[in-house]
Amino acid sequence: MASRADNLASNLNLANFSKATELKNRIWFTVGALIVFRFLSFVPLPGVNPLILEELYNQTRGGILDIFNTFSGGSLQRMSLIALGVMPYITASIVVQLAASLHPSLMALKKEGEAGRKKLNQYTRYGAVFLTIIQGWFIASGLEAYGAQSGLQAVVQPGMMFRVGAVISLVGGTMFLLWLGEQITSRGIGNGVSLIIMAGIIAQMPTFIANLFEGGRSGSISAFVIVSLVVMIVGLILFICFMERAQRRLLIQYPKRASAKGMMQADRSHLPLKLNTAGVIPPIFASSLLLLPLTITQFAGNTVNQDSTAGSIIVALNQYLRHGQPLYMALYAMGILFFTFFYTAVVFNPEETSENLKRNGGFIPGIRPGRNTAVYLDYVLTRITVIGGAYLTLVCVIPEYIIAQTGISLFFGGTSLLIVVNVTVDTITQIQSHLLAHQYGDLIKKAKLKGRMR
């Protein structure tokens, strides 16, 4: 039986795609949806001059907008319909999940199962619309004053009509991306929202490679720096893959049961606890929380007189919270650590796991079932989450600081690389699961045909 399973696993290669029709359709649907996402990133907002906007963006390059632009696949630089990407939805989901852990009525709604989850998702969408309206209004107001000091005008006809039209367009673009992500999740392969974020990051890869080789050709970037970057990227990828697959396996013992031969036999299994249970959610949440106020203040700084008190406060805030600054790095690190523990507590409930083990007769050797098991699970989970949080912080903060000091493109920042590797591994795992299910289906059909022939 084991050898048959090994042979089945070894046959999971590209040749099996020709037979897995449903999987091929899912992959093609995902590719088509991501192509639509990339096309939308080149559709500018109505009333915006894209040539002047690009010139102004190059003049202010290096700020917090570069990070936002990376996650949106260059959409913010071109000020397209999807300039805000899915970040308002992510920010809204943070607020809803925090509220669901603190507010009694939302906490009760969370325990209602599928119906409660749909209700919370509906609240999250409402929050995403609200945040998109606020961010869109500040972006439209900032665009009207963008480049006033340089004598350039990014907006063709400033006024209330432009602001209203820009807000409506940005809300429509963000909501369409959410719908597209849901379609990828249900009809495609992988998590739709995560794939959209990854596609936006990957879209910056040609620009990063071109700038890197151009810097090496012109002499602005030394060969040692280029080689060091390549080594750092490869090392980070290997380190991320190792840490994402690392887990603590707890032995679970079940009571002795009579086997087919009449002998008493005890069953054993393992409860795997991932070292990084939260995945890529903590850096995304921390980034989105930093991006929300900083985007507003950076665009608001264009509309406020910088000699006034409000203008000086906004300028100082943007200066201290610029990418690579100590205050930004400290807030970013604290945000990652906080959301690592918070999201781990959301996705894994020790009390619920303990009750399920007790209901099925399972127990951890040396630990009493029930309350003691829940306390032990919480103890183990807290210890490995400390390691997972430290790993996420190192991977995300240290490369970002190095890149900020060297002035090289943000494409291969720690957060971006973490998202790309995690989403890629998750998507490949889902593809392998579909292939395995398809081959098991073929084996069942063949077994039924042989049974009928006999």
C-alpha positions in Angstrom: 0.0 0.0 0.0 2.8 2.4 0.9 4.7 1.6 -2.4 1.6 2.3 -4.4 1.2 5.7 -2.7 4.9 6.4 -3.4 4.5 5.5 -7.0 1.4 7.7 -7.2 3.3 10.6 -5.7 6.3 10.1 -8.1 4.0 10.4 -11.1 2.9 13.9 -10.2 4.7 15.6 -13.1 3.9 17.9 -16.0 2.8 14.9 -18.2 -0.3 14.5 -16.0 -1.6 18.0 -17.0 -2.8 16.6 -20.3 -5.3 14.4 -18.6 -6.4 16.8 -15.8 -8.9 18.9 -17.8 -10.4 20.6 -14.8 -7.0 21.7 -13.5 -6.0 23.1 -16.9 -9.2 25.1 -17.0 -8.6 26.5 -13.6 -5.0 27.5 -14.4 -6.1 29.1 -17.7 -8.8 31.0 -15.9 -6.3 32.2 -13.3 -3.9 33.4 -16.0 -6.7 35.2 -17.8 -7.8 36.9 -14.7 -4.3 38.1 -13.9 -3.9 39.4 -17.5 -7.1 41.4 -17.0 -5.6 42.8 -13.8 -2.5 43.9 -15.6 -4.5 45.5 -18.4 -6.5 47.5 -15.8 -3.2 48.9 -14.3 -2.6 50.8 -17.6 -6.1 52.5 -17.7 -5.6 56.0 -16.2 -8.1 57.9 -14.1 -10.3 60.2 -16.2 -9.0 63.8 -16.2 -5.3 62.8 -15.5 -2.4 63.6 -17.8 -0.3 60.4 -17.6 2.9 61.9 -19.1 3.1 64.8 -16.6 2.1 62.4 -13.8 5.0 60.1 -14.6 7.4 63.1 -14.6 6.2 64.3 -11.3 6.3 60.8 -9.8 10.0 60.5 -10.8 10.7 63.7 -9.0 9.3 62.4 -5.8 10.5 58.9 -6.0 11.8 57.2 -2.9 9.0 57.8 -0.5 6.3 55.7 1.0 4.5 55.7 -2.3 7.1 53.4 -3.8 6.0 50.7 -1.4 2.3 51.3 -2.3 3.3 51.3 -6.0 5.1 48.0 -5.6 2.0 46.2 -4.1 -0.2 47.7 -6.9 2.0 46.6 -9.7 2.9 50.2 -10.8 -0.8 51.2 -10.9 -0.2 54.1 -8.4 2.6 55.5 -10.6 0.3 55.6 -13.6 -2.7 56.6 -11.4 -4.8 53.9 -12.9 -8.3 52.8 -12.0 -6.9 50.2 -9.6 -4.3 52.6 -8.1 -5.3 51.6 -4.6 -5.2 47.9 -5.4 -6.7 45.6 -2.7 -5.0 47.5 0.2 -8.3 49.1 1.4 -9.9 45.6 1.7 -6.9 44.3 3.7 -7.1 47.3 6.0 -10.8 46.7 6.5 -10.3 43.0 7.2 -7.8 44.0 9.9 -10.4 46.2 11.6 -13.2 43.6 11.3 -11.0 40.8 12.7 -9.9 43.0 15.6 -13.5 43.9 16.3 -14.6 40.3 16.0 -12.0 39.4 18.7 -13.1 42.2 21.1 -16.8 43.0 20.4 -19.3 40.5 22.0 -21.9 40.6 19.2 -19.3 40.2 16.4 -17.6 37.5 18.5 -20.9 35.6 18.6 -21.4 36.2 14.9 -17.9 34.7 14.3 -19.0 31.5 16.0 -22.1 31.0 13.8 -20.1 29.2 11.2 -20.5 29.8 7.5 -23.4 32.3 7.9 -21.4 34.3 10.4 -18.4 34.3 8.1 -20.4 35.6 5.2 -21.8 38.4 7.4 -18.3 39.4 8.5 -17.1 39.4 4.9 -20.0 41.7 4.0 -18.9 44.1 6.8 -15.4 43.9 5.4 -16.5 44.9 2.0 -18.5 47.8 3.4 -15.4 48.9 5.2 -13.3 48.6 2.1 -15.7 50.9 0.2 -15.5 53.4 3.0 -11.7 53.4 3.2 -11.5 53.6 -0.6 -13.7 56.7 -0.7 -11.5 58.4 2.0 -8.2 57.5 0.3 -9.6 58.3 -3.1 -10.7 61.8 -2.0 -7.3 62.6 -0.6 -5.6 61.2 -3.7 -7.8 63.3 -6.0 -7.2 66.4 -3.8 -3.5 65.8 -3.8 -3.4 65.3 -7.6 -4.9 68.7 -8.1 -2.0 70.3 -6.2 0.6 67.8 -7.3 3.5 69.6 -9.0 2.2 73.1 -8.3 5.7 74.1 -7.1 7.2 72.7 -10.3 4.8 74.5 -12.6 3.3 71.2 -13.8 -0.4 70.2 -13.6 -1.2 66.5 -13.5 -5.0 67.1 -13.6 -6.4 68.5 -16.9 -9.5 70.3 -15.3 -9.3 70.5 -11.5 -12.6 70.8 -9.6 -15.3 69.0 -7.8 -16.3 67.0 -10.9 -12.8 65.6 -11.2 -12.7 64.6 -7.5 -16.1 62.9 -7.6 -15.2 61.1 -10.8 -11.8 60.0 -9.4 -13.4 58.6 -6.2 -16.1 56.7 -8.1 -13.4 55.3 -10.5 -11.1 54.2 -7.7 -14.0 52.6 -5.7 -15.1 50.7 -8.9 -11.5 49.6 -9.6 -11.0 48.3 -6.1 -14.3 46.5 -5.9 -13.7 44.9 -9.3 -10.3 43.6 -8.1 -12.1 42.1 -5.0 -14.6 40.4 -7.3 -11.8 39.2 -9.6 -10.0 37.7 -6.6 -13.1 35.9 -5.4 -13.5 34.5 -8.9 -9.9 33.2 -9.0 -10.4 31.6 -5.6 -13.6 29.8 -6.6 -13.0 29.0 -10.3 -9.2 29.2 -10.5 -6.3 28.0 -8.5 -4.8 29.6 -5.3 -6.0 32.5 -3.2 -7.2 35.2 -5.5 -6.3 38.3 -3.4 -2.9 36.9 -2.7 -2.2 36.1 -6.3 -3.3 39.7 -7.3 -0.8 41.1 -4.8 1.9 38.7 -6.0 1.2 39.6 -9.7 1.6 43.3 -8.9 5.0 42.6 -7.2 6.2 40.3 -10.0 5.2 43.0 -12.6 8.1 45.2 -11.2 10.7 42.5 -11.9 11.7 43.5 -15.4 12.2 47.1 -14.2 14.3 45.9 -11.3 16.5 43.7 -13.5 16.9 46.5 -16.1 17.8 49.1 -13.5 20.3 46.6 -11.9 22.1 45.9 -15.2 22.0 49.5 -16.3 23.6 50.5 -13.0 26.3 47.9 -13.4 26.9 49.0 -17.0 27.1 52.7 -16.1 29.2 52.0 -13.0 26.7 53.5 -10.5 26.3 50.0 -8.9 29.4 48.0 -8.4 29.7 44.3 -9.4 30.2 43.4 -5.8 26.9 45.0 -4.8 25.1 43.1 -7.7 26.6 39.8 -6.7 25.8 40.4 -3.0 22.2 41.2 -3.9 21.8 38.0 -6.0 23.4 35.9 -3.1 21.1 37.7 -0.6 18.0 37.0 -2.7 18.8 33.3 -3.2 19.7 32.9 0.5 16.5 34.6 1.5 14.4 32.3 -0.8 16.0 29.2 0.7 15.6 30.5 4.2 12.0 31.4 3.7 11.2 27.9 2.1 12.9 26.2 5.1 11.1 28.3 7.7 7.7 28.0 6.0 7.9 24.2 6.0 9.2 24.0 9.6 6.7 22.7 12.1 6.4 21.3 15.6 4.8 17.9 15.6 2.9 16.9 18.8 2.3 13.2 19.3 -1.4 12.3 19.7 -2.3 8.9 21.1 -5.7 7.2 20.8 -7.0 4.4 23.0 -6.3 0.8 22.1 -8.8 -0.7 19.8 -9.4 -4.2 18.5 -7.8 -4.8 15.1 -9.0 -7.2 12.4 -6.9 -10.0 13.8 -8.4 -9.6 17.3 -5.3 -7.9 18.8 -5.5 -4.7 20.8 -3.7 -1.9 18.9 -3.1 1.8 19.9 -3.4 4.4 17.1 -0.9 7.2 17.0 -0.8 10.4 14.9 0.7 13.9 15.0 -0.7 17.4 15.3 1.5 19.6 13.2 2.0 23.2 14.4 3.6 25.4 11.8 6.4 27.6 13.0 4.9 30.5 11.0 1.2 29.9 11.5 0.2 33.4 10.4 1.9 33.1 6.9 2.3 36.4 5.0 -0.6 38.1 6.8 1.5 40.0 9.4 3.8 42.0 7.0 0.8 42.7 4.7 -1.3 44.0 7.6 1.6 46.0 9.1 2.4 47.5 5.6 -1.2 48.4 5.0 -1.6 50.1 8.4 1.5 52.2 7.7 0.5 53.0 4.2 -3.0 54.3 5.1 -2.0 57.3 7.1 1.2 58.0 5.2 -0.5 58.0 1.8 -3.1 60.5 3.1 -0.4 62.8 4.7 1.8 62.6 1.7 -1.0 63.7 -0.7 -2.3 66.2 1.9 1.1 67.8 2.1 0.6 69.0 -1.5 -2.6 70.8 -0.6 -1.4 72.4 2.7 1.0 75.4 3.0 4.2 73.9 4.2 5.1 77.1 6.1 1.9 76.7 8.3 1.8 74.7 11.5 -0.2 71.9 9.8 2.1 71.8 6.9 5.2 71.6 9.0 3.7 68.7 11.0 2.8 66.8 7.9 6.3 67.4 6.4 8.0 66.2 9.7 5.7 63.1 9.8 6.6 62.1 6.3 10.2 62.8 6.9 10.5 60.6 10.0 8.3 57.8 8.6 10.1 57.6 5.3 11.2 54.2 4.1 14.4 53.2 5.9 14.1 55.7 8.7 14.5 54.3 12.3 10.9 55.2 13.3 9.4 53.6 10.3 11.4 50.4 10.8 10.5 50.3 14.5 6.8 50.7 13.8 7.0 48.1 11.0 8.7 45.6 13.2 6.3 46.1 16.1 3.4 45.8 13.6 4.7 42.5 12.3 5.2 41.0 15.8 1.8 42.2 16.9 -0.1 40.7 13.9 1.9 37.5 14.1 0.5 36.8 17.5 -2.9 38.2 16.8 -3.5 36.3 13.5 -2.1 33.1 15.0 -4.7 33.4 17.8 -7.3 34.0 15.2 -6.6 30.9 13.0 -5.7 28.4 15.8 -7.9 28.0 18.9 -6.3 25.7 21.5 -9.6 25.2 23.4 -11.4 24.1 20.3 -8.6 21.8 19.3 -8.5 20.3 22.8 -12.2 19.7 22.7 -12.0 18.0 19.3 -9.2 15.7 20.6 -11.2 14.8 23.7 -14.3 14.1 21.7 -12.4 11.7 19.5 -10.6 10.0 22.4 -7.2 11.4 21.5 -4.7 12.8 24.1 -1.1 14.0 24.3 1.0 11.6 26.3 1.6 13.0 29.8 -1.1 15.7 29.5 -4.6 15.3 30.8 -7.4 15.8 28.2 -9.4 19.0 28.3 -8.2 22.1 30.1 -4.7 20.9 30.6 -4.3 20.0 26.9 -5.5 23.5 25.9 -3.0 25.2 28.3 -0.2 23.0 26.9 -1.1 23.7 23.3 -1.2 27.4 24.0 2.2 27.2 25.7 3.8 25.4 22.8 2.1 27.7 20.2 3.3 30.8 22.0 6.9 29.5 22.1 7.0 28.7 18.4 5.2 32.0 17.5 8.0 33.9 19.1 10.4 32.2 16.7 8.0 32.8 13.8 7.6 36.4 14.7 11.3 37.0 14.9 11.8 35.2 11.6 9.2 37.4 9.9 10.7 40.5 11.4 14.2 39.7 10.3 13.2 38.7 6.8 11.1 41.8 6.2 12.9 44.6 8.1 16.6 43.9 7.5 16.5 43.6 3.7 14.2 46.7 3.5 16.8 48.7 5.6 19.7 47.5 3.4 17.9 48.4 0.2 16.8 51.7 1.6 20.5 52.5 2.5 21.8 51.5 -0.9 19.0 53.3 -2.8 18.3 50.2 -5.1 14.8 49.3 -6.3 12.3 48.1 -3.7 11.2 45.1 -5.8 13.2 42.5 -3.8 12.4 43.8 -0.4 11.9 41.3 2.4 8.1 41.7 2.4 7.8 41.4 -1.4 10.0 38.3 -1.5 8.1 36.7 1.4 4.8 37.2 -0.3 6.0 35.9 -3.7 7.6 32.7 -2.2 4.6 32.0 0.1 2.0 32.5 -2.6 4.0 30.5 -5.1 4.5 27.5 -2.7 0.8 27.6 -1.7 -0.3 27.6 -5.4 2.0 24.8 -6.3 0.7 22.8 -3.3 -2.9 23.3 -4.5 -1.9 22.2 -8.0 -0.3 19.0 -6.7 -3.4 18.4 -4.6 -5.6 18.7 -7.7 -3.3 16.3 -9.6 -3.3 13.8 -6.8 -7.1 13.9 -6.5 -7.4 13.5 -10.3 -5.1 10.4 -10.2 -7.0 8.9 -7.3 -10.2 9.4 -9.3 -8.7 7.5 -12.2 -7.6 4.7 -9.9 -11.1 4.4 -8.5 -12.6 4.3 -12.0 -10.2 1.6 -13.1 -11.0 -0.4 -10.0 -14.7 -0.2 -10.7 -14.2 -1.3 -14.3 -12.2 -4.3 -13.2 -14.8 -5.2 -10.6 -17.6 -5.1 -13.3 -15.5 -7.2 -15.7 -15.1 -9.9 -13.0 
